[in-house]
Amino acid sequence: MSTDPRADRRAELLTQFLRAQGDLAAEAQVLAEAQRYDNAHPREDSLVAELCAAVAGDPWGVAA
């Protein structure tokens, strides 16, 4: 774990999302949590876009 709690949370949600692949309810739950994170941290890059790019195989900046 890093000393940055936000980076830790982003990594945790990314891991949860990748593990949830194939379970649509679990994917939706993680995406909803990522959207709440994005709403709470509007100056950061979109976590939802990063998660979607991760499963699409694109660099996260391409999806943003």
C-alpha positions as CSV (number, residue, x, y, z in Angstrom):
1,M,0.0,0.0,0.0
2,S,1.1,3.5,-0.7
3,T,1.0,6.5,1.6
4,D,-1.7,8.0,-0.6
5,P,-5.2,6.8,0.5
6,R,-6.8,8.0,-2.7
7,A,-4.4,6.0,-4.8
8,D,-5.0,3.0,-2.6
9,R,-8.8,3.4,-3.0
10,R,-8.5,3.7,-6.8
11,A,-6.3,0.6,-6.9
12,E,-8.7,-1.3,-4.7
13,L,-11.7,-0.4,-7.0
14,L,-9.7,-1.3,-10.1
15,T,-8.9,-4.7,-8.6
16,Q,-12.6,-5.3,-7.6
17,F,-13.7,-4.3,-11.1
18,L,-11.4,-6.7,-12.8
19,R,-12.4,-9.5,-10.4
20,A,-16.1,-8.8,-11.1
21,Q,-15.8,-9.3,-14.8
22,G,-18.6,-11.6,-16.0
23,D,-20.8,-10.7,-13.0
24,L,-22.9,-7.8,-14.3
25,A,-24.4,-7.0,-10.9
26,A,-20.9,-6.9,-9.3
27,E,-19.5,-4.8,-12.2
28,A,-22.4,-2.3,-11.8
29,Q,-21.8,-2.1,-8.1
30,V,-18.1,-1.3,-8.5
31,L,-18.9,1.2,-11.3
32,A,-21.4,3.0,-9.0
33,E,-18.8,3.2,-6.3
34,A,-16.3,4.5,-8.8
35,Q,-18.8,7.2,-9.9
36,R,-19.3,8.2,-6.2
37,Y,-15.5,8.5,-6.0
38,D,-15.4,10.6,-9.1
39,N,-18.1,12.9,-7.8
40,A,-16.2,13.3,-4.5
41,H,-12.9,14.1,-6.4
42,P,-13.8,16.1,-9.5
43,R,-10.3,17.4,-10.1
44,E,-8.8,13.9,-10.5
45,D,-8.9,11.8,-13.7
46,S,-12.1,9.8,-14.0
47,L,-11.9,6.5,-12.3
48,V,-15.0,5.2,-14.2
49,A,-13.1,6.0,-17.5
50,E,-10.0,4.2,-16.2
51,L,-12.0,1.1,-15.2
52,C,-13.8,0.9,-18.6
53,A,-10.5,1.4,-20.4
54,A,-8.9,-1.4,-18.4
55,V,-11.3,-4.0,-19.6
56,A,-11.3,-2.6,-23.1
57,G,-7.5,-2.9,-23.2
58,D,-7.0,0.8,-23.9
59,P,-4.7,3.1,-22.0
60,W,-7.0,4.8,-19.5
61,G,-6.3,8.3,-21.0
62,V,-7.8,7.2,-24.4
63,A,-11.2,6.5,-22.9
64,A,-11.3,9.7,-20.9
